[in-house]
């Protein structure tokens, strides 16, 4: 496999991970009661969360200049795994059987694609 493709695939995967972290920040913000509507949207969690989303979009566009579009959905699907694990470890959310089954199916799909 081409080293450039591997590098840009890892960059895209890192972008998906950072995007998952930004989702966590936005979820954390949604659980806080704010004194005003403006504070709901202008607080550090929301500002950093959307800034990370914006940055990830730019990085993903750059990575997709090298990574084939056929690989993109596979790499992007890892976001579901990241969000599930990050929510479990940092937000102390329980992983339901349905979520676990979905995560296992995503992992199996990534493995099958990688072997093919």
C-alpha positions in Angstrom: 0.0 0.0 0.0 1.2 3.5 -0.8 2.7 5.4 2.2 0.9 8.5 1.1 -2.4 6.7 1.1 -1.7 5.3 4.6 -0.7 8.7 5.9 -3.8 10.4 4.6 -6.0 7.6 5.8 -4.6 8.0 9.3 -5.2 11.8 9.0 -8.8 11.1 8.0 -9.2 8.7 10.9 -7.7 11.2 13.3 -10.2 13.8 12.0 -13.1 11.3 12.7 -11.8 10.8 16.2 -11.5 14.6 16.9 -15.0 15.0 15.5 -16.2 12.4 18.0 -14.6 14.4 20.8 -16.4 17.5 19.6 -19.7 15.6 19.7 -18.9 14.7 23.3 -18.3 18.4 24.2 -21.6 19.4 22.6 -23.4 16.6 24.5 -21.7 17.7 27.8 -22.9 21.3 27.1 -26.5 20.1 26.5 -26.6 18.7 30.0 -25.9 22.0 31.7 -28.5 24.5 32.6 -27.6 28.0 31.4 -29.0 31.3 32.7 -29.8 32.6 29.2 -30.3 31.4 25.7 -27.2 33.2 24.5 -25.1 31.4 27.1 -26.4 28.1 25.8 -24.6 28.8 22.5 -21.7 31.0 23.7 -20.0 28.8 26.2 -16.6 27.0 26.0 -18.0 23.6 25.2 -20.1 24.7 22.3 -17.5 27.1 20.9 -14.7 24.5 21.1 -17.0 21.7 19.8 -18.0 23.6 16.7 -14.5 24.9 16.1 -13.3 21.3 16.2 -16.1 20.3 13.8 -15.0 23.0 11.4 -11.4 22.0 11.6 -12.2 18.4 11.0 -14.2 19.3 7.9 -11.2 21.1 6.4 -8.8 18.3 7.3 -11.2 15.7 5.9 -11.5 17.6 2.6 -7.7 17.7 2.3 -7.4 14.0 3.2 -10.0 13.0 0.7 -7.9 14.4 -2.1 -5.7 11.3 -1.6 -8.0 8.8 0.1 -10.4 7.0 -2.4 -14.0 7.9 -1.8 -14.8 4.2 -1.5 -12.7 4.1 1.7 -14.3 7.2 3.2 -17.5 5.5 4.6 -15.4 2.8 6.2 -13.2 5.3 8.0 -16.1 7.6 8.9 -18.0 4.7 10.4 -15.3 4.4 13.0 -16.8 7.6 14.5 -19.7 5.5 15.9 -17.2 3.4 17.7 -15.3 6.4 19.0 -18.4 8.1 20.3 -19.6 5.0 22.0 -16.3 4.4 23.8 -15.8 8.1 24.7 -19.3 8.3 26.1 -18.7 5.2 28.2 -15.4 6.4 29.6 -16.0 10.1 30.0 -19.7 10.6 30.4 -20.2 7.3 32.3 -23.0 6.2 29.9 -23.9 2.6 29.8 -23.5 0.6 26.6 -26.7 -1.2 25.7 -26.8 -4.6 24.0 -28.0 -2.9 20.9 -25.1 -0.4 20.9 -22.7 -3.2 21.5 -24.1 -5.3 18.6 -24.0 -2.2 16.4 -20.4 -1.5 17.3 -19.4 -5.2 16.7 -21.1 -5.1 13.3 -19.2 -1.9 12.4 -15.9 -3.4 13.4 -16.7 -6.6 11.4 -17.5 -4.4 8.4 -14.3 -2.5 8.7 -12.3 -5.8 9.0 -14.1 -7.4 6.0 -13.5 -4.3 3.9 -9.8 -4.2 4.9 -9.3 -7.9 4.0 -11.1 -7.5 0.6 
